């Protein structure tokens, strides 16, 4: 499944933002290693007017989503894709950035998403509040862009999808109810936290929760 299918499956911006925030909180609770970069992160203070959702899988694959009043701008990067600029002498895939609205140019050109001025991107999508669907450039032959792997949890959008992912990635058996609690963005309780990870305590997560902007009450 390429970007063309993903933009049809992704829910609206609000839902993507809510799931992104939930994924960051769940990773914060489940990971337990504060010295490692998180798999999922959410920065509610990306800038004065923006929030950002980030995924880094530790193997070179990633995505970045910048949320603002103008909508959402997304990069995805599959480091093994033939569409990678590092498989193409530093050149982006034809059409990848064509048609990006001017309101997203700052996010498009964000240095944090690039190496030597070249965006880490095999996928690029965006959506404004006026759009009735996600958009992408006129890219062709993109069956190996990595979009399916990169955005599977956001495209599904359900707690059950995270449960399946988490039991494989974190190597633990989990109850679905505390995951549903977090997906609903209900305030965390000590019970929810310890149900997911017995080694974690709610007060220890205060700084991370504040960075994510997860509701406290």
N, C-alpha and C positions, 0 to 999 in steps of 0.2 A: 504494500500500500504506500503510495507516494503522496507528495504534498497535495495533489489534486483531490485525492480521497479524504485526506485529513481535514482540509478546509471545509469539507461537507459534513464531517462528523463532529468537529469541535463545537461545543456549546457557545453561548453568547459570552461576551467579555466578563460580565459580572460573575457568571458561573466559573469561568476559568480562573478569575481572581480568587474566588472563594476556595476552590479546590487547591490552588497553588499555596494559599496561606495554610490550609489544613495539612498539606503534604509537608510543609516546612516544620510545623509543630510536631507532627508525628515523627519525622526524622530526628528532631531535637530530643524527643523522649526516648526513642528506640535506639539511637546510635550509641550513646553512652561514651563516645570518645571525643572530648572537647578539643583535642589537639589536632584533629583531622578536619579537613573541609567537609561540610555536610553534603550529602547526596542531593537533598532538596533544601533550598534556602529562600527566604522572602525578606526583602529589605523595604520596610515601610517608609524609610527615610532616604531612599535612593537620591532624591534631590528635593528641593522645596516644593516641587509640583508633581513628582513622580514616585511610583513604587516599582519594585522590580522583583520578579520571580526568577530563580536560577536553579538549574540542574547541572551537576557535574558528577559523572558516574565513576570517576577515578581511572578510567581507561581511555580518556581522551574525547569522549562524547559529551555533549552539553547542549543546553538551550538557555536562552535569555529572553525574558518577556518584560517589556517596559510598559507600565500602565500609567495613563495620564488622562486629563479631561478630554484630550483629543482622541482617545481610544487605546489601542494596544499595538505594539510593534514587537515582532518575534523573530529571533534567529534560532536556527537549529543546526548542529554540526555533528556529522558522523565522520570520525577521523579516518575510517577505512573506506569511505565512499569514493568512487572514481570521480565524483563531483567536487571533492575537496580541492581548494586552491593549491594545496601542496602536492597534489597529483597532477596539477595543470600549470606548473611553472609560475605559481603565484597569481593565477588568474581565476576570477570567479566564474561560475557556470553561466553561459549566455542567458540573458533575460532575468537572472535571479533578482536583481535590484530594480529592474525596469518597472516604472509605474508607482514606486513608493511615494505616497503623498508628502508634500513639503512639510507638513506638521510633524512627520516622523524622521526628518533628515538628521536631527541631532542624535536620535537613538540609532539610526542607521550608521552614523559616523562615530559612535561612541568608542573611544580608544580601549575601554575595558573589554570590548568584544572583538578586538582585532590583534593581530601580530604583524608588526612592521607595516602598519597601515592597511592591512588586508583583513577584512572581516573573517572570522572563523565561521563559515556558513556553507551549508549544503542545502539549507531550507531557509526561506524568508517569507513571512506572511504578516498581514496586518489587518486591522479592522477599525473603522471610525464609528462613532455613535450613529451616523447616518446610513451605514452599510447594513444590509440585511443578511450578510454572510461574510466569512473571512475571505481575504483576497491574497493572490500571489501574482508574481510576474509571469510573463509568457514563456515559461520554461518547458522544454521538451526532453524526452528520453531521461526521465528522472526516477525511474523505478528503483534505483539504488541510492536515493537521497537520504535514507535513514529515518524518514518522517514517522513511519509506523512505530518503530522502537522508541524514538525520542518522545513522542506525544501520546503514547498509548493510554497512560493514566488520565491525562487531561481530556482526551477524546472520549474515553469511557465515562469518566466523571462520577463513578459510584464507589462507595466504600468497599464493596466486595472485590473490586479490581485491585485496590490497594492491599487488601488482606492477602490475596494471592501473591502479589509482588513481595510483600513484606516477609511472608513466611519463607519465601525462597531467598531473598536478599539478606535478611537479618538472621535467618536460621532459627526462628522461634515460632511456636504455636500461639496464635492470638485469638481473642474473642472479638467478634464483629461489633459488639455494642459500643465499647469505648471508641472504636474507629468511627462509627456513625456519629457519636457524640462530637468528635473533633470535626468531622466533615460538616456538621451542622453549625460549626463555629459557636457552640455553647461554651460558656466559661469553664475552664479546667477546674477539676477538683483533685484532691489527693488520691481519691479512689480511682479516678480515670487514669491518672499518671501511673500509679503503682500497678494497675491492672495491665498496663502495656509494658511496664518495665519495673520490676521490683527494686532495682538499684537506684531508681530516680525518685526525687522528692520535688514537690511543686515549688517550694521556695528557691531551690537551686536553679530553676528554669526562668526566673524572673527576668534576667537580662535578655535572654534569647526571645522570650515571649514579647517583651517590649519592642525589640528590633523587628519582629515579625508583624507587630501590630494586631495581635490576636486579642479578641475581646476579653476583658477581665471581669466584667459584671453585666 
